[in-house]
Amino acid sequence: MIKDIRIAIIGAGMGGLALASALSRLGIQAKVFEQTKNFTRLGAGIQMSPNAVKALRGMGLEANVRRRGFQPENWANREANSGDMMFELRLGKEAEALYGAPYLQMHRADLHSALLEATPPDWLHLGHKLLAVDTTPSGLSLHFENAKSIEADLVIGADGLHSIIREILLGPSPLNATGRVAYRAVFPASLMKAPIGPCTKWWGEDRHIVLYYVSSKSDEVYFVTSLPDDDWKDESWSAQGDMTVVREAFEHFHEEVRQALSACPHVHRWAIMDRPSLKQWHGNGMVLLGDAAHPMTPYMAQGAAMALEDAVVLARALAKSTNLGSALGIFQQKRSARTAKAQAVSQANTWMRAETDPGWCYGYDPWTEEL
Ligand SMILES: Cc1cc2nc3c(=O)[nH]c(=O)nc-3n(C[C@H](O)[C@H](O)[C@H](O)COP(=O)(O)OP(=O)(O)OC[C@H]3O[C@@H](n4cnc5c(N)ncnc54)[C@H](O)[C@@H]3O)c2cc1C
């Protein structure tokens, strides 16, 4: 195990907190620096496929997410207007036995809280926006917007789509704006006149919408869209959308979609962005993880899952190696092909459109992957 190394994780999102949880389970110390001053419960759902649940299992979080999440019986892929089934993936107990863990749908904030509970509280430093990193004779010096500075030997960029660590490591490069927007909202199921299916992707010609429950009691519903929109480039959590626009965009969709949208009071609007796969994930004592390394469109519901898997593999590589270069080399070598495949499949938006075997994705366990 690499000993006495000062580790700074930048970003307390899904990947950063998962890494902190995994490191603490393996007896490695770290500090987490997050720009946000307070976490708020923002309205979004998240699908945790069996590979993601296996990552959480090794952090001691399986019971927690099972308690909070909704376990769907199936993932239905239906034609937008007729509702004809294009492909049905059986989930529930069947998938649990097949892939070794359940498929869960959750409120994103519930997943984040679970990860937060597994992170040693004294590791977390909120209100620390990283601005710059300098190389010094004794390591790396990190400078934050609040005028504080710290020293570290290893800096992990778990800082998402706009990663500053990525920019420091590889130079600036623009995000790929896909010309599509995700409208998304979580709202009380009691507002709907009729229930929805447990998890359905409704496929239209140039747009789709996914609807599912996000709580174990089925009392909260989530939807997320992909709609063409070349003008909207903002992907901030605060950007509001207009439900009238969403209802109009899906007015030719099946009654189940229309009744759910008519019940939803508010919506957020989010430009969908990605980047091509990276050839280099680490250098100069810095390494990238999650969206910082491999942002993807949300069409496979695997972005956070891949960040959780990265976190486990990186923590295990650090626990296994005695040398930092070798640990980071193992990490990239073990993760790059799998995440590049997820990026490509997500970009193509073909996942589950027709018969799909998700075994390569859901069968993976980052805790048992040979390093
Ligand atoms: C519409 C949509 C739906 C999705 N649905 C799913 C799904 O169902 N399942 C799934 O697995 N994935 C899904 N994803 C993807 C998932 O949300 C992301 O892949 C995941 O959040 C990536 O985790 P991360 O830790 O890399 O980044 P983030 O979760 O974005 O965390 C990055 C953190 O770094 C912080 N930060 C950034 N810059 C700095 C700085 N300079 N200093 C300090 N802190 C900083 C940020 O504040 C943030 O807390 C979806 C994405 C979208 C857009």
The ligand as an ORCA input file, in Angstrom:
! r2SCAN-3c Opt
* xyz 0 1
  C     -29.744     14.469    -17.686
  C     -28.772     13.542    -17.030
  C     -29.200     12.308    -16.515
  C     -28.300     11.407    -15.949
  N     -28.733     10.206    -15.478
  C     -27.829      9.294    -14.990
  C     -28.247      7.996    -14.521
  O     -29.444      7.684    -14.513
  N     -27.312      7.130    -14.057
  C     -25.968      7.449    -14.035
  O     -25.153      6.615    -13.630
  N     -25.552      8.677    -14.462
  C     -26.432      9.591    -14.925
  N     -26.007     10.824    -15.349
  C     -24.570     11.146    -15.294
  C     -24.107     11.572    -13.920
  O     -24.916     12.608    -13.408
  C     -22.655     12.049    -13.991
  O     -21.926     11.197    -14.825
  C     -22.031     12.022    -12.597
  O     -22.635     12.992    -11.780
  C     -20.532     12.256    -12.683
  O     -19.985     12.289    -11.387
  P     -18.670     13.143    -11.110
  O     -18.357     12.960     -9.666
  O     -17.643     12.837    -12.119
  O     -19.108     14.646    -11.375
  P     -20.158     15.503    -10.560
  O     -21.164     14.628     -9.892
  O     -20.621     16.541    -11.520
  O     -19.314     16.179     -9.406
  C     -18.301     17.134     -9.653
  C     -18.136     17.935     -8.365
  O     -16.971     18.736     -8.472
  C     -17.244     20.035     -7.954
  N     -16.281     20.964     -8.574
  C     -16.217     21.326     -9.881
  N     -15.195     22.188    -10.073
  C     -14.614     22.372     -8.855
  C     -13.504     23.161     -8.412
  N     -12.800     23.942     -9.257
  N     -13.162     23.126     -7.101
  C     -13.882     22.354     -6.221
  N     -14.939     21.602     -6.591
  C     -15.291     21.595     -7.900
  C     -18.702     20.266     -8.357
  O     -19.305     21.277     -7.569
  C     -19.302     18.890     -8.111
  O     -19.759     18.726     -6.773
  C     -26.909     11.756    -15.890
  C     -26.468     12.994    -16.366
  C     -27.384     13.882    -16.929
  C     -26.893     15.193    -17.475
*
